[in-house]
Amino acid sequence: MIVVMKMGASQEEIQGVVKRVEGLGFRTHLSQGEERTIIGIIGDERPVDKDSLGRMNGVERIVPILRPFKLASRDFQPADTIFQLNDHRIGAQR
């Protein structure tokens, strides 16, 4: 599942959500974009009380994600992945 923070959420609000989720025994993956911060919850989050997380300060919405490769999605990594192979850049736009 991912927690989408409101635009302009403070670092205190973001860290509050991270601390709460990690206190429940899950790992988090933080993706801070220019407009939004997304907190990914890593682990079997089905027992997590989505309503109580959704009521925390700074939280815009909770999005359940039950699909493979969620860490590779645009929700977690909004920028293109680019890597160098010899003299070629793979993934870069021309």
C-alpha positions as CSV (number, residue, x, y, z in Angstrom):
1,M,0.0,0.0,0.0
2,I,1.1,3.6,-0.5
3,V,0.3,6.6,1.6
4,V,0.0,9.8,-0.5
5,M,0.8,12.8,1.5
6,K,-1.0,16.2,0.9
7,M,0.8,18.8,-1.2
8,G,2.8,20.8,1.2
9,A,2.8,18.2,4.0
10,S,5.5,19.1,6.6
11,Q,8.5,16.9,7.3
12,E,7.1,16.4,10.8
13,E,3.9,15.0,9.3
14,I,5.8,12.8,6.9
15,Q,8.1,11.4,9.7
16,G,5.0,10.9,11.9
17,V,3.5,8.5,9.3
18,V,6.9,6.8,8.7
19,K,7.4,6.3,12.5
20,R,3.9,4.9,12.9
21,V,4.2,2.4,10.0
22,E,7.7,1.3,11.1
23,G,6.4,0.9,14.7
24,L,3.9,-1.6,13.3
25,G,6.8,-3.7,12.0
26,F,6.8,-2.7,8.4
27,R,9.6,-1.1,6.3
28,T,8.9,2.1,4.4
29,H,10.1,3.5,1.1
30,L,10.0,7.3,0.8
31,S,9.6,9.0,-2.5
32,Q,9.7,12.8,-2.4
33,G,8.7,14.5,-5.6
34,E,8.3,18.1,-6.4
35,E,4.6,18.2,-5.6
36,R,3.9,15.1,-3.5
37,T,5.5,12.7,-1.1
38,I,4.6,9.0,-1.3
39,I,5.3,6.6,1.5
40,G,5.4,3.0,0.4
41,I,4.6,0.3,3.0
42,I,6.7,-2.8,2.4
43,G,5.4,-6.1,3.8
44,D,2.0,-7.8,4.0
45,E,0.1,-4.6,4.9
46,R,-3.3,-6.2,4.8
47,P,-3.7,-6.1,8.6
48,V,-2.9,-2.4,8.7
49,D,-5.8,-0.1,9.8
50,K,-6.0,2.0,6.7
51,D,-8.6,4.3,8.3
52,S,-6.4,5.3,11.2
53,L,-3.5,6.0,8.8
54,G,-5.8,8.0,6.6
55,R,-6.7,10.3,9.5
56,M,-3.2,11.2,10.3
57,N,-2.1,14.8,9.7
58,G,-0.8,15.5,6.2
59,V,-2.2,12.3,4.7
60,E,-4.2,12.8,1.5
61,R,-5.2,9.2,0.8
62,I,-4.3,5.6,1.2
63,V,-3.9,3.5,-2.0
64,P,-3.9,-0.3,-1.6
65,I,-1.5,-2.0,-4.0
66,L,-1.6,-5.7,-4.2
67,R,0.5,-6.3,-7.4
68,P,4.0,-7.5,-8.0
69,F,6.9,-5.1,-8.7
70,K,5.2,-2.2,-6.9
71,L,8.6,-0.7,-6.1
72,A,9.3,-0.4,-9.8
73,S,6.1,1.5,-10.5
74,R,5.9,5.2,-11.3
75,D,4.4,5.8,-7.9
76,F,7.7,5.1,-6.2
77,Q,10.2,6.1,-9.0
78,P,8.7,9.0,-11.0
79,A,11.9,9.6,-12.9
80,D,13.2,7.5,-15.8
81,T,15.9,5.0,-15.0
82,I,19.0,5.7,-17.1
83,F,22.2,3.7,-17.1
84,Q,25.4,3.8,-19.1
85,L,26.6,0.9,-21.1
86,N,29.9,1.6,-22.8
87,D,29.2,4.7,-24.9
88,H,25.4,4.3,-24.8
89,R,22.9,5.7,-22.4
90,I,20.0,3.3,-22.0
91,G,16.6,4.8,-21.0
92,A,17.6,8.4,-21.9
93,Q,15.5,10.4,-24.3
94,R,17.2,11.6,-27.4
